[in-house]
Each structure stands twice: as C-alpha cells, then as structure tokens.
C-alpha cells in the first residue's frame, strides 16, 4: 500500500519538528519510515496514522540517532568521497590525466600574466562559490553530504596554494598537475553525483 503525498508530507514535517535539519538525511529517513509504515499498514490492516505512531513508538530513537548536527565534523562524508575516487572509472580518468600531463607541456600554453597556477585558483574558487550559493540560496536546502565535503575543497584550495605558489614562475610538474587535477575534477564529479541523488529524492517528496 503506497503512501499518499499528504502522508509523505506528514512524515517530512514530523522529522523537521524533531530537528532533522539536513534535507538529504531527512529524505533517506522518509524512505526508510515510509517503507516500514507501508508494510505495517498492509500486514496489520492499520490506517496510516496508527501504523506511523506504532512504528515510531518503537523505532524513533534508533532512527533519529542517524541525525547529524550542523556543527559536527564528518569522517563519513570524507569516506564517501574517497570511495568515489577509487572507483575504476575515476581511477582510469586519473591515469589519462597523468598520460596527458606527462606528454603535453601545459605550462607553455599560459603566459606570465595568467599561469596554470592562476587557472587552478580560479577553478577552485568557482567551485566553492557555486557550492556556497547554489544549495542554500537557490535550492534553499541544507545538504549534509556536500556541506561536510566542503572540508575537502578547502584542503584542495590550501594545497594548491602551497604547491602552486601564486607568484612562483617555475613550471608546475606533471605529477603536481595530475594530482590536483584528479582531486579537483573528482570533487566536481562527486558534487554532481550528490546533486543528482539529492534531486532524485527531492522530487519524490515535494
């Protein structure tokens, strides 16, 4: 027995009232609760509200334990990004980057006024601005997975400042270009993957 949009909205409101502030976490909880309540309604011939009340009476503590507080650092989000980076097709992309930078003298395509260092700086800042504006101001949502992986973008930013000194004139090595290109483009691909996942859930529940 599938729940109606109004019943899904009821679960969503209930979780909001219980301080589940991140939309992506709340949507995962809605998936879990809705499936359990649908099963309970079918097996025990209960209406939605009684099935929901009985289910949450037993499982509320365990479900809300998975809620994440806004201030907390998340190794889980970092772990998800690392697991994404070691997927075969992502690693293959990294190998292709290495082959490209090893065989193409990228530095020669830039001038003294705009070096490859400047390009990386612009790219990192552009991704950071997009992430900080698109979700909270355009979507007006709180997205736990991306908010916490912003730590990785900060790492990439400070790393490229260290390994790509802004005013340095020496050519950047192909190893450095490969590593930072892999991290940056990997991050962008991970960002897109998470946004697609977020929108898929979002359109199910709004």
Buried (B, 14 or more C-beta within 10 A) or exposed (E): EEBEEEBBBBBBEBBEEBEBBBBBBBBBBBBBBBEBBBEBBEEEEBEBEBBBEBBBEEEEEEBBEEBBEEEEEBEEBBEBBEEBBEEEEBEEBBEEBBEBBEEEEBBEEBEEEEBBBBBBBEBBEEBBEEBEEBBEEEBEBBBBBBBBBBBBBEEBBEBBBEBBEEEEEEBBEBEBBBBBBBBBBBBBBBBEEBBEBBEEBBEEBE
